Structure formats: structure tokens, C-alpha cells
Amino acid sequence: MHRLYETDDITVFWDSAKCRHAKKCVYGSPRTFDITRKPWIDVSIAPTAEIWQTVSECPSGALTCVYNHDIRITLDTDACKSIASDGEKQIGECDYHISAEGWEIYHTEVDPEYGGKGIAKRLVYKIIEAAERAGATIIPTCSYAARVYNS
């Protein structure tokens, strides 16, 4: 299972397949990571610096994070894409197709001016999370989406 948790400042990615439950996250930021709560991650409670430090110490790599740099990611289910926006300017998108076989993620693109900020990963995760919540199979044919999904 792939999930993302966002505030205006930070996005935390969690890949349950990698999680080894070392509890470093729970001890590092108990306000953020609380296994008695559903969902167990809430990035709105603790300071961003505390969350960043805790995630950076995840021994399995199940948790990663990026600063959002004022970039908003939305899911447009009618157009079958996630969209990255800087204010009113669209700066990236990730496209998918829904079929009987599953959700095929076939294209991811971010304006080169915005490269290296984790935007493409946020775009892909937004679709993966929606597909998983819908109980759909994920078929990443885009090379970048495949790398994110299978890493």
C-alpha cells in the first residue's frame, strides 16, 4: 500500500511493503506517527522539522518526504490525471487510463524548471493511492511511475 500525507509545507510518502515496524517513527514523532489512530500518520500535528528529522531516520526507507515548495497536487478523476500547479500555472501531470485490467499509469511529466523537487513522485503517488483505495490493480507502464511503484 502506498500513501501520501500532506500539509502546505511537506509531503510524507509511506510504502507499507517496505515498512519493518522499527518504531523509530513512533518514538521520533509520536504526535505524527500513532499506531492506535486511523490513519496512523497525521502530518498536521507536529512541526515540519520534527517530521522531516524522524522520516530521515527511517531504517527501511518505507517513509520518505519532500518539501512542497508551494506546489499543489490535485487528482482530476474526470480527465484521469493528477495535476501539479504553482498558483494558476500547471507545471506537471501524470496520466492514467482505467480498464478492466486496472489503472494504467502511462505518462508523467514535470516542467524542467521545477525538476528535483519531488513533484513527479507526488503526482504518481496521488494516482497510486486513489487506485489502491478503489481496490484496483496498478499497471505502471510509464518508466518513472514503474520506478516509483516498484522501488
Phi, psi and omega in degrees: 000135179246130178224152172232144181231127190230147163237184175296331186268323194219149170238128176252130178255137177231126178246104185298333181294335180267343187293128180247009175052047178287348178067009175299326180293316181297319179285327183287324179210077184297338177288327181277314186250104185228105185290351177270358184249151174240124349292156187283348178247128175223104184277003181270354188267315186261161176296145181306317182299321179295316179296314180303314181298315181296313180297321181296342181260008179296118185288337184264345185082009179293331178250131172221166179207161176219152170282144187278340177052037179062022178263127181259136177246127178233157177251123177254095185291332178293320180268357181056058177201156167256147188231135175257131181229140171247098188066235179270353184271124174282126184242357179186163176203158175226123187254145178220163178230135178259128177223181178297334180282332181149197179262111179268116175268111190244354182203132174224131181210137175229137176309127183306332178298338183252013182295154175078014182247010178079012183293315180299320179297318177298320179299313181294314180300323180301319179285316180302315181298315180297318179296316179296319178296330178277355181075022183267154172284141179257129181236094182273099178268341172291132184299322179291316179298321178298318179296317179295313184293322185265358182279000000 
